[in-house]
Amino acid sequence: MGASFEELIAEAVAVPVTGWDFSWFAGRATEQRPSWGYARLVADRMAGATAALDVQTGGGEVLATVPDPPALLVATDSWRPNLPVAARHLRPLGASVVEAADAPTLPFRDGVFDLVVSRHPVRTLWPEIARVLAPGGVFLSQQIGAGTNRELSEAMLGPLPPPDPRHPQRLAAAARDAGLTVLDLRAETLRAEFFDVAAVAHFLRKVVWTVPGFTVEKYLPQLRAVHDRIEAEGPFVSYARRVLIEARKPGDMREDGRRGVE
């Protein structure tokens, strides 16, 4: 006999939510990965950079996989509990970790970085990204697509307005409005399966934009309904949406790494 609803909820509540490590979900949930391989792209761009910034790094888990970091590497996050986690993960790379709010500005000088990356940012500060990029510098980001995990959101909140189908195009327009040239824009829909309600509850605690203000106590009746549904029908299926965008700041960079001008 499987664990009871109460036991599963207690297990979900006990799991820490700091960092961006999803290894706890092994055997409890699965999610397809985007075909472009974000971590591989980041590693490739980092190998050619001299100064790079990772915005909203979480616990630094993705950045920590970079095998050939640039001489100057900085990561930011806005949630204070993530900072020591990121510092521990990124120390072997020689990276600095800086606390920085998600808005309105980034605490860096103009034109400092030839590469800025960001995975699943809560908010993309396009004018600030453009400001801190050197001429010829590149911004690479994997964004949360509109309507991502809508099925989970509606299980807690009820019917929601339809998502914006032009979200990728709006990201590209925001990049262009900031003075950047869009090099790549791709979108994919990825199947996710949750095998028990503990996985659902922990996911909602960790991925806070799915149901803003989520707490287990507040949504206990909805979680019980999800538990009953999984028990009767099998895994709860949801669909994550991801957008890859890469954009370049006009200008060029000299071979010795000094910033050139157009």
ChimeraX commands (.cxc) that place a marker at each C-alpha (Angstrom):
marker #1 position 0.00,0.00,0.00 radius 0.5
marker #1 position 1.34,3.43,-0.93 radius 0.5
marker #1 position 1.88,6.38,1.36 radius 0.5
marker #1 position -1.18,8.29,2.53 radius 0.5
marker #1 position -2.02,11.81,1.41 radius 0.5
marker #1 position -0.93,13.17,4.79 radius 0.5
marker #1 position 2.41,11.34,4.63 radius 0.5
marker #1 position 3.13,12.59,1.13 radius 0.5
marker #1 position 2.29,16.18,2.02 radius 0.5
marker #1 position 4.51,16.02,5.12 radius 0.5
marker #1 position 7.35,14.74,2.94 radius 0.5
marker #1 position 6.91,17.56,0.44 radius 0.5
marker #1 position 6.92,20.21,3.16 radius 0.5
marker #1 position 10.13,18.83,4.68 radius 0.5
marker #1 position 12.20,19.23,1.50 radius 0.5
marker #1 position 14.27,22.46,1.31 radius 0.5
marker #1 position 13.50,24.75,-1.64 radius 0.5
marker #1 position 16.80,26.64,-1.81 radius 0.5
marker #1 position 18.88,26.42,-4.97 radius 0.5
marker #1 position 17.80,25.07,-8.32 radius 0.5
marker #1 position 18.57,21.39,-7.83 radius 0.5
marker #1 position 15.75,19.09,-8.98 radius 0.5
marker #1 position 17.39,15.76,-8.10 radius 0.5
marker #1 position 14.78,15.12,-5.38 radius 0.5
marker #1 position 12.21,14.55,-8.14 radius 0.5
marker #1 position 14.01,11.44,-9.45 radius 0.5
marker #1 position 11.43,8.66,-9.60 radius 0.5
marker #1 position 8.63,11.04,-8.63 radius 0.5
marker #1 position 8.35,13.34,-11.66 radius 0.5
marker #1 position 9.77,13.69,-15.15 radius 0.5
marker #1 position 10.03,16.57,-17.61 radius 0.5
marker #1 position 11.24,16.57,-21.18 radius 0.5
marker #1 position 14.33,18.66,-21.84 radius 0.5
marker #1 position 14.42,21.27,-24.62 radius 0.5
marker #1 position 16.18,20.02,-27.75 radius 0.5
marker #1 position 18.68,22.89,-27.81 radius 0.5
marker #1 position 20.50,21.85,-24.61 radius 0.5
marker #1 position 20.81,25.11,-22.68 radius 0.5
marker #1 position 23.70,24.00,-20.44 radius 0.5
marker #1 position 25.69,22.91,-23.49 radius 0.5
marker #1 position 25.05,26.25,-25.20 radius 0.5
marker #1 position 26.15,28.14,-22.08 radius 0.5
marker #1 position 29.35,26.09,-21.87 radius 0.5
marker #1 position 30.09,26.82,-25.52 radius 0.5
marker #1 position 29.56,30.57,-25.15 radius 0.5
marker #1 position 31.53,30.72,-21.88 radius 0.5
marker #1 position 34.55,29.10,-23.54 radius 0.5
marker #1 position 34.81,32.09,-25.88 radius 0.5
marker #1 position 34.10,34.83,-23.31 radius 0.5
marker #1 position 36.45,37.00,-21.28 radius 0.5
marker #1 position 33.88,38.42,-18.85 radius 0.5
marker #1 position 30.50,36.81,-18.21 radius 0.5
marker #1 position 27.45,37.32,-16.01 radius 0.5
marker #1 position 24.77,34.81,-15.00 radius 0.5
marker #1 position 21.62,36.67,-13.94 radius 0.5
marker #1 position 19.28,34.97,-11.42 radius 0.5
marker #1 position 21.57,31.97,-11.08 radius 0.5
marker #1 position 19.49,30.23,-8.39 radius 0.5
marker #1 position 21.91,27.93,-6.63 radius 0.5
marker #1 position 24.39,28.14,-9.51 radius 0.5
marker #1 position 23.70,24.56,-10.53 radius 0.5
marker #1 position 23.73,25.15,-14.30 radius 0.5
marker #1 position 26.65,27.58,-14.29 radius 0.5
marker #1 position 28.68,25.16,-12.16 radius 0.5
marker #1 position 28.74,22.68,-15.07 radius 0.5
marker #1 position 30.76,25.05,-17.28 radius 0.5
marker #1 position 34.12,23.34,-17.96 radius 0.5
marker #1 position 36.00,26.39,-19.28 radius 0.5
marker #1 position 34.91,29.56,-17.42 radius 0.5
marker #1 position 36.09,33.03,-18.45 radius 0.5
marker #1 position 38.61,35.02,-16.43 radius 0.5
marker #1 position 35.84,37.18,-14.97 radius 0.5
marker #1 position 32.68,35.34,-13.96 radius 0.5
marker #1 position 29.88,36.84,-11.86 radius 0.5
marker #1 position 26.51,35.43,-10.82 radius 0.5
marker #1 position 23.56,37.21,-9.24 radius 0.5
marker #1 position 20.45,36.12,-7.39 radius 0.5
marker #1 position 17.77,38.04,-5.52 radius 0.5
marker #1 position 16.80,35.41,-2.95 radius 0.5
marker #1 position 19.23,35.54,-0.03 radius 0.5
marker #1 position 19.04,31.82,0.91 radius 0.5
marker #1 position 20.31,30.97,-2.59 radius 0.5
marker #1 position 23.50,33.00,-2.22 radius 0.5
marker #1 position 25.53,30.61,-0.03 radius 0.5
marker #1 position 24.34,27.68,-2.14 radius 0.5
marker #1 position 25.50,29.41,-5.31 radius 0.5
marker #1 position 28.78,30.47,-3.72 radius 0.5
marker #1 position 29.52,26.87,-2.76 radius 0.5
marker #1 position 28.72,25.55,-6.24 radius 0.5
marker #1 position 30.61,28.28,-8.08 radius 0.5
marker #1 position 33.73,28.57,-5.92 radius 0.5
marker #1 position 35.65,26.01,-8.05 radius 0.5
marker #1 position 35.06,28.25,-11.10 radius 0.5
marker #1 position 36.43,31.34,-9.36 radius 0.5
marker #1 position 33.07,33.07,-9.73 radius 0.5
marker #1 position 31.79,35.92,-7.58 radius 0.5
marker #1 position 28.20,35.76,-6.32 radius 0.5
marker #1 position 26.36,39.05,-5.87 radius 0.5
marker #1 position 22.97,39.70,-4.30 radius 0.5
marker #1 position 20.94,41.73,-6.78 radius 0.5
marker #1 position 17.23,42.51,-6.90 radius 0.5
marker #1 position 15.22,41.34,-9.91 radius 0.5
marker #1 position 14.52,45.02,-10.73 radius 0.5
marker #1 position 15.08,47.79,-11.59 radius 0.5
marker #1 position 18.84,47.78,-12.24 radius 0.5
marker #1 position 21.90,45.53,-12.30 radius 0.5
marker #1 position 24.76,46.64,-10.00 radius 0.5
marker #1 position 27.45,46.74,-12.70 radius 0.5
marker #1 position 29.13,49.35,-14.88 radius 0.5
marker #1 position 28.25,49.89,-18.51 radius 0.5
marker #1 position 29.81,47.50,-21.04 radius 0.5
marker #1 position 31.50,45.20,-18.52 radius 0.5
marker #1 position 30.48,41.81,-19.93 radius 0.5
marker #1 position 30.86,40.23,-23.34 radius 0.5
marker #1 position 28.40,37.49,-22.32 radius 0.5
marker #1 position 25.27,37.56,-20.16 radius 0.5
marker #1 position 23.21,34.41,-19.58 radius 0.5
marker #1 position 20.01,33.76,-17.65 radius 0.5
marker #1 position 17.99,30.59,-17.17 radius 0.5
marker #1 position 14.32,30.99,-16.25 radius 0.5
marker #1 position 14.52,34.61,-15.08 radius 0.5
marker #1 position 11.59,35.92,-13.09 radius 0.5
marker #1 position 11.95,39.12,-15.10 radius 0.5
marker #1 position 14.32,40.09,-17.89 radius 0.5
marker #1 position 15.68,43.62,-17.55 radius 0.5
marker #1 position 16.28,44.19,-21.26 radius 0.5
marker #1 position 17.62,47.76,-21.03 radius 0.5
marker #1 position 19.94,46.71,-18.20 radius 0.5
marker #1 position 21.15,43.64,-20.12 radius 0.5
marker #1 position 21.95,45.88,-23.07 radius 0.5
marker #1 position 23.69,48.41,-20.82 radius 0.5
marker #1 position 26.08,45.96,-19.12 radius 0.5
marker #1 position 26.91,44.17,-22.39 radius 0.5
marker #1 position 30.01,45.29,-24.25 radius 0.5
marker #1 position 29.65,46.15,-27.95 radius 0.5
marker #1 position 29.46,42.83,-29.75 radius 0.5
marker #1 position 28.46,41.07,-26.53 radius 0.5
marker #1 position 25.78,38.37,-26.45 radius 0.5
marker #1 position 22.79,37.62,-24.22 radius 0.5
marker #1 position 21.66,33.98,-24.09 radius 0.5
marker #1 position 18.57,33.00,-22.11 radius 0.5
marker #1 position 16.15,30.13,-21.65 radius 0.5
marker #1 position 12.86,31.69,-20.68 radius 0.5
marker #1 position 9.64,30.34,-19.19 radius 0.5
marker #1 position 7.05,30.30,-21.96 radius 0.5
marker #1 position 3.55,31.71,-21.51 radius 0.5
marker #1 position 1.12,29.15,-20.12 radius 0.5
marker #1 position 3.85,26.86,-18.82 radius 0.5
marker #1 position 2.44,24.15,-16.54 radius 0.5
marker #1 position -0.98,25.71,-16.96 radius 0.5
marker #1 position -2.52,22.37,-16.03 radius 0.5
marker #1 position -0.93,22.55,-12.56 radius 0.5
marker #1 position -1.91,26.19,-12.14 radius 0.5
marker #1 position -5.54,25.47,-13.03 radius 0.5
marker #1 position -5.63,22.47,-10.68 radius 0.5
marker #1 position -4.99,24.94,-7.85 radius 0.5
marker #1 position -6.63,28.14,-9.14 radius 0.5
marker #1 position -9.40,27.01,-11.48 radius 0.5
marker #1 position -9.78,28.12,-15.13 radius 0.5
marker #1 position -7.33,30.81,-16.25 radius 0.5
marker #1 position -7.29,33.15,-19.27 radius 0.5
marker #1 position -5.58,31.66,-22.31 radius 0.5
marker #1 position -1.82,32.31,-22.53 radius 0.5
marker #1 position -0.36,34.79,-24.99 radius 0.5
marker #1 position 0.49,32.82,-28.16 radius 0.5
marker #1 position 2.85,35.57,-29.28 radius 0.5
marker #1 position 5.03,35.47,-26.16 radius 0.5
marker #1 position 8.23,34.46,-28.05 radius 0.5
marker #1 position 7.71,37.27,-30.54 radius 0.5
marker #1 position 7.16,39.72,-27.69 radius 0.5
marker #1 position 10.47,38.65,-26.12 radius 0.5
marker #1 position 12.20,39.31,-29.43 radius 0.5
marker #1 position 10.52,42.71,-29.70 radius 0.5
marker #1 position 11.68,43.62,-26.18 radius 0.5
marker #1 position 15.24,42.66,-27.10 radius 0.5
marker #1 position 15.11,44.81,-30.23 radius 0.5
marker #1 position 13.58,47.72,-28.30 radius 0.5
marker #1 position 16.64,47.57,-26.01 radius 0.5
marker #1 position 18.91,47.89,-29.04 radius 0.5
marker #1 position 19.87,44.22,-29.39 radius 0.5
marker #1 position 19.88,42.12,-32.56 radius 0.5
marker #1 position 18.05,38.81,-32.19 radius 0.5
marker #1 position 20.23,35.91,-33.39 radius 0.5
marker #1 position 18.07,32.95,-32.40 radius 0.5
marker #1 position 14.49,32.44,-31.18 radius 0.5
marker #1 position 12.99,29.01,-30.53 radius 0.5
marker #1 position 10.02,27.69,-28.54 radius 0.5
marker #1 position 9.09,24.17,-27.42 radius 0.5
marker #1 position 6.33,22.49,-25.42 radius 0.5
marker #1 position 7.56,19.74,-23.09 radius 0.5
marker #1 position 5.58,17.02,-21.33 radius 0.5
marker #1 position 5.88,16.76,-17.54 radius 0.5
marker #1 position 4.50,13.95,-15.37 radius 0.5
marker #1 position 4.03,13.97,-11.60 radius 0.5
marker #1 position 3.72,10.53,-10.04 radius 0.5
marker #1 position 2.54,11.58,-6.57 radius 0.5
marker #1 position 1.14,14.61,-4.81 radius 0.5
marker #1 position 4.40,15.14,-2.91 radius 0.5
marker #1 position 6.08,15.93,-6.22 radius 0.5
marker #1 position 3.26,18.36,-7.10 radius 0.5
marker #1 position 3.41,20.13,-3.73 radius 0.5
marker #1 position 7.20,20.41,-3.71 radius 0.5
marker #1 position 7.24,21.70,-7.29 radius 0.5
marker #1 position 4.70,24.40,-6.44 radius 0.5
marker #1 position 6.73,25.42,-3.38 radius 0.5
marker #1 position 9.92,25.62,-5.43 radius 0.5
marker #1 position 8.74,27.04,-8.77 radius 0.5
marker #1 position 6.92,29.96,-7.25 radius 0.5
marker #1 position 5.51,31.54,-10.42 radius 0.5
marker #1 position 3.31,28.49,-11.14 radius 0.5
marker #1 position 0.87,29.49,-8.39 radius 0.5
marker #1 position 1.94,32.83,-6.88 radius 0.5
marker #1 position 1.61,32.83,-3.12 radius 0.5
marker #1 position 1.28,29.04,-2.97 radius 0.5
marker #1 position 1.38,27.34,0.41 radius 0.5
marker #1 position 0.42,23.78,1.21 radius 0.5
marker #1 position -1.98,24.95,3.91 radius 0.5
marker #1 position -3.81,27.35,1.61 radius 0.5
marker #1 position -4.25,24.81,-1.18 radius 0.5
marker #1 position -4.74,21.63,0.83 radius 0.5
marker #1 position -8.20,20.80,-0.66 radius 0.5
marker #1 position -6.87,21.20,-4.21 radius 0.5
marker #1 position -3.83,19.06,-3.40 radius 0.5
marker #1 position -6.10,16.34,-2.02 radius 0.5
marker #1 position -8.09,16.44,-5.28 radius 0.5
marker #1 position -4.84,16.03,-7.25 radius 0.5
marker #1 position -3.85,13.13,-5.00 radius 0.5
marker #1 position -7.19,11.41,-5.59 radius 0.5
marker #1 position -6.86,11.98,-9.34 radius 0.5
marker #1 position -3.36,10.45,-9.43 radius 0.5
marker #1 position -4.54,7.48,-7.38 radius 0.5
marker #1 position -7.44,6.89,-9.80 radius 0.5
marker #1 position -5.91,7.81,-13.18 radius 0.5
marker #1 position -2.12,7.69,-12.88 radius 0.5
marker #1 position 0.45,10.50,-13.25 radius 0.5
marker #1 position -0.69,14.10,-13.39 radius 0.5
marker #1 position 0.36,15.41,-16.81 radius 0.5
marker #1 position 1.31,19.02,-17.38 radius 0.5
marker #1 position 3.16,20.86,-20.17 radius 0.5
marker #1 position 6.12,23.14,-19.67 radius 0.5
marker #1 position 6.87,25.77,-22.30 radius 0.5
marker #1 position 10.37,27.07,-22.91 radius 0.5
marker #1 position 11.75,29.81,-25.16 radius 0.5
marker #1 position 15.38,30.15,-26.17 radius 0.5
marker #1 position 16.52,33.62,-27.17 radius 0.5
marker #1 position 20.00,34.79,-28.13 radius 0.5
marker #1 position 20.67,38.42,-28.94 radius 0.5
marker #1 position 23.75,40.50,-29.68 radius 0.5
marker #1 position 24.63,44.09,-28.87 radius 0.5
marker #1 position 25.74,45.91,-32.03 radius 0.5
marker #1 position 29.44,46.70,-32.29 radius 0.5
marker #1 position 32.59,44.60,-32.25 radius 0.5
marker #1 position 35.17,43.43,-29.78 radius 0.5
marker #1 position 38.85,43.45,-30.55 radius 0.5
marker #1 position 40.81,40.22,-30.42 radius 0.5
marker #1 position 42.68,41.32,-27.29 radius 0.5
marker #1 position 39.34,41.62,-25.45 radius 0.5
marker #1 position 39.23,45.41,-25.35 radius 0.5
marker #1 position 35.84,46.84,-26.29 radius 0.5
marker #1 position 35.59,48.31,-29.76 radius 0.5
marker #1 position 33.00,50.69,-31.16 radius 0.5
marker #1 position 30.92,50.62,-34.28 radius 0.5
marker link #1:1,2 radius 0.2
marker link #1:2,3 radius 0.2
marker link #1:3,4 radius 0.2
marker link #1:4,5 radius 0.2
marker link #1:5,6 radius 0.2
marker link #1:6,7 radius 0.2
marker link #1:7,8 radius 0.2
marker link #1:8,9 radius 0.2
marker link #1:9,10 radius 0.2
marker link #1:10,11 radius 0.2
marker link #1:11,12 radius 0.2
marker link #1:12,13 radius 0.2
marker link #1:13,14 radius 0.2
marker link #1:14,15 radius 0.2
marker link #1:15,16 radius 0.2
marker link #1:16,17 radius 0.2
marker link #1:17,18 radius 0.2
marker link #1:18,19 radius 0.2
marker link #1:19,20 radius 0.2
marker link #1:20,21 radius 0.2
marker link #1:21,22 radius 0.2
marker link #1:22,23 radius 0.2
marker link #1:23,24 radius 0.2
marker link #1:24,25 radius 0.2
marker link #1:25,26 radius 0.2
marker link #1:26,27 radius 0.2
marker link #1:27,28 radius 0.2
marker link #1:28,29 radius 0.2
marker link #1:29,30 radius 0.2
marker link #1:30,31 radius 0.2
marker link #1:31,32 radius 0.2
marker link #1:32,33 radius 0.2
marker link #1:33,34 radius 0.2
marker link #1:34,35 radius 0.2
marker link #1:35,36 radius 0.2
marker link #1:36,37 radius 0.2
marker link #1:37,38 radius 0.2
marker link #1:38,39 radius 0.2
marker link #1:39,40 radius 0.2
marker link #1:40,41 radius 0.2
marker link #1:41,42 radius 0.2
marker link #1:42,43 radius 0.2
marker link #1:43,44 radius 0.2
marker link #1:44,45 radius 0.2
marker link #1:45,46 radius 0.2
marker link #1:46,47 radius 0.2
marker link #1:47,48 radius 0.2
marker link #1:48,49 radius 0.2
marker link #1:49,50 radius 0.2
marker link #1:50,51 radius 0.2
marker link #1:51,52 radius 0.2
marker link #1:52,53 radius 0.2
marker link #1:53,54 radius 0.2
marker link #1:54,55 radius 0.2
marker link #1:55,56 radius 0.2
marker link #1:56,57 radius 0.2
marker link #1:57,58 radius 0.2
marker link #1:58,59 radius 0.2
marker link #1:59,60 radius 0.2
marker link #1:60,61 radius 0.2
marker link #1:61,62 radius 0.2
marker link #1:62,63 radius 0.2
marker link #1:63,64 radius 0.2
marker link #1:64,65 radius 0.2
marker link #1:65,66 radius 0.2
marker link #1:66,67 radius 0.2
marker link #1:67,68 radius 0.2
marker link #1:68,69 radius 0.2
marker link #1:69,70 radius 0.2
marker link #1:70,71 radius 0.2
marker link #1:71,72 radius 0.2
marker link #1:72,73 radius 0.2
marker link #1:73,74 radius 0.2
marker link #1:74,75 radius 0.2
marker link #1:75,76 radius 0.2
marker link #1:76,77 radius 0.2
marker link #1:77,78 radius 0.2
marker link #1:78,79 radius 0.2
marker link #1:79,80 radius 0.2
marker link #1:80,81 radius 0.2
marker link #1:81,82 radius 0.2
marker link #1:82,83 radius 0.2
marker link #1:83,84 radius 0.2
marker link #1:84,85 radius 0.2
marker link #1:85,86 radius 0.2
marker link #1:86,87 radius 0.2
marker link #1:87,88 radius 0.2
marker link #1:88,89 radius 0.2
marker link #1:89,90 radius 0.2
marker link #1:90,91 radius 0.2
marker link #1:91,92 radius 0.2
marker link #1:92,93 radius 0.2
marker link #1:93,94 radius 0.2
marker link #1:94,95 radius 0.2
marker link #1:95,96 radius 0.2
marker link #1:96,97 radius 0.2
marker link #1:97,98 radius 0.2
marker link #1:98,99 radius 0.2
marker link #1:99,100 radius 0.2
marker link #1:100,101 radius 0.2
marker link #1:101,102 radius 0.2
marker link #1:102,103 radius 0.2
marker link #1:103,104 radius 0.2
marker link #1:104,105 radius 0.2
marker link #1:105,106 radius 0.2
marker link #1:106,107 radius 0.2
marker link #1:107,108 radius 0.2
marker link #1:108,109 radius 0.2
marker link #1:109,110 radius 0.2
marker link #1:110,111 radius 0.2
marker link #1:111,112 radius 0.2
marker link #1:112,113 radius 0.2
marker link #1:113,114 radius 0.2
marker link #1:114,115 radius 0.2
marker link #1:115,116 radius 0.2
marker link #1:116,117 radius 0.2
marker link #1:117,118 radius 0.2
marker link #1:118,119 radius 0.2
marker link #1:119,120 radius 0.2
marker link #1:120,121 radius 0.2
marker link #1:121,122 radius 0.2
marker link #1:122,123 radius 0.2
marker link #1:123,124 radius 0.2
marker link #1:124,125 radius 0.2
marker link #1:125,126 radius 0.2
marker link #1:126,127 radius 0.2
marker link #1:127,128 radius 0.2
marker link #1:128,129 radius 0.2
marker link #1:129,130 radius 0.2
marker link #1:130,131 radius 0.2
marker link #1:131,132 radius 0.2
marker link #1:132,133 radius 0.2
marker link #1:133,134 radius 0.2
marker link #1:134,135 radius 0.2
marker link #1:135,136 radius 0.2
marker link #1:136,137 radius 0.2
marker link #1:137,138 radius 0.2
marker link #1:138,139 radius 0.2
marker link #1:139,140 radius 0.2
marker link #1:140,141 radius 0.2
marker link #1:141,142 radius 0.2
marker link #1:142,143 radius 0.2
marker link #1:143,144 radius 0.2
marker link #1:144,145 radius 0.2
marker link #1:145,146 radius 0.2
marker link #1:146,147 radius 0.2
marker link #1:147,148 radius 0.2
marker link #1:148,149 radius 0.2
marker link #1:149,150 radius 0.2
marker link #1:150,151 radius 0.2
marker link #1:151,152 radius 0.2
marker link #1:152,153 radius 0.2
marker link #1:153,154 radius 0.2
marker link #1:154,155 radius 0.2
marker link #1:155,156 radius 0.2
marker link #1:156,157 radius 0.2
marker link #1:157,158 radius 0.2
marker link #1:158,159 radius 0.2
marker link #1:159,160 radius 0.2
marker link #1:160,161 radius 0.2
marker link #1:161,162 radius 0.2
marker link #1:162,163 radius 0.2
marker link #1:163,164 radius 0.2
marker link #1:164,165 radius 0.2
marker link #1:165,166 radius 0.2
marker link #1:166,167 radius 0.2
marker link #1:167,168 radius 0.2
marker link #1:168,169 radius 0.2
marker link #1:169,170 radius 0.2
marker link #1:170,171 radius 0.2
marker link #1:171,172 radius 0.2
marker link #1:172,173 radius 0.2
marker link #1:173,174 radius 0.2
marker link #1:174,175 radius 0.2
marker link #1:175,176 radius 0.2
marker link #1:176,177 radius 0.2
marker link #1:177,178 radius 0.2
marker link #1:178,179 radius 0.2
marker link #1:179,180 radius 0.2
marker link #1:180,181 radius 0.2
marker link #1:181,182 radius 0.2
marker link #1:182,183 radius 0.2
marker link #1:183,184 radius 0.2
marker link #1:184,185 radius 0.2
marker link #1:185,186 radius 0.2
marker link #1:186,187 radius 0.2
marker link #1:187,188 radius 0.2
marker link #1:188,189 radius 0.2
marker link #1:189,190 radius 0.2
marker link #1:190,191 radius 0.2
marker link #1:191,192 radius 0.2
marker link #1:192,193 radius 0.2
marker link #1:193,194 radius 0.2
marker link #1:194,195 radius 0.2
marker link #1:195,196 radius 0.2
marker link #1:196,197 radius 0.2
marker link #1:197,198 radius 0.2
marker link #1:198,199 radius 0.2
marker link #1:199,200 radius 0.2
marker link #1:200,201 radius 0.2
marker link #1:201,202 radius 0.2
marker link #1:202,203 radius 0.2
marker link #1:203,204 radius 0.2
marker link #1:204,205 radius 0.2
marker link #1:205,206 radius 0.2
marker link #1:206,207 radius 0.2
marker link #1:207,208 radius 0.2
marker link #1:208,209 radius 0.2
marker link #1:209,210 radius 0.2
marker link #1:210,211 radius 0.2
marker link #1:211,212 radius 0.2
marker link #1:212,213 radius 0.2
marker link #1:213,214 radius 0.2
marker link #1:214,215 radius 0.2
marker link #1:215,216 radius 0.2
marker link #1:216,217 radius 0.2
marker link #1:217,218 radius 0.2
marker link #1:218,219 radius 0.2
marker link #1:219,220 radius 0.2
marker link #1:220,221 radius 0.2
marker link #1:221,222 radius 0.2
marker link #1:222,223 radius 0.2
marker link #1:223,224 radius 0.2
marker link #1:224,225 radius 0.2
marker link #1:225,226 radius 0.2
marker link #1:226,227 radius 0.2
marker link #1:227,228 radius 0.2
marker link #1:228,229 radius 0.2
marker link #1:229,230 radius 0.2
marker link #1:230,231 radius 0.2
marker link #1:231,232 radius 0.2
marker link #1:232,233 radius 0.2
marker link #1:233,234 radius 0.2
marker link #1:234,235 radius 0.2
marker link #1:235,236 radius 0.2
marker link #1:236,237 radius 0.2
marker link #1:237,238 radius 0.2
marker link #1:238,239 radius 0.2
marker link #1:239,240 radius 0.2
marker link #1:240,241 radius 0.2
marker link #1:241,242 radius 0.2
marker link #1:242,243 radius 0.2
marker link #1:243,244 radius 0.2
marker link #1:244,245 radius 0.2
marker link #1:245,246 radius 0.2
marker link #1:246,247 radius 0.2
marker link #1:247,248 radius 0.2
marker link #1:248,249 radius 0.2
marker link #1:249,250 radius 0.2
marker link #1:250,251 radius 0.2
marker link #1:251,252 radius 0.2
marker link #1:252,253 radius 0.2
marker link #1:253,254 radius 0.2
marker link #1:254,255 radius 0.2
marker link #1:255,256 radius 0.2
marker link #1:256,257 radius 0.2
marker link #1:257,258 radius 0.2
marker link #1:258,259 radius 0.2
marker link #1:259,260 radius 0.2
marker link #1:260,261 radius 0.2
marker link #1:261,262 radius 0.2
view
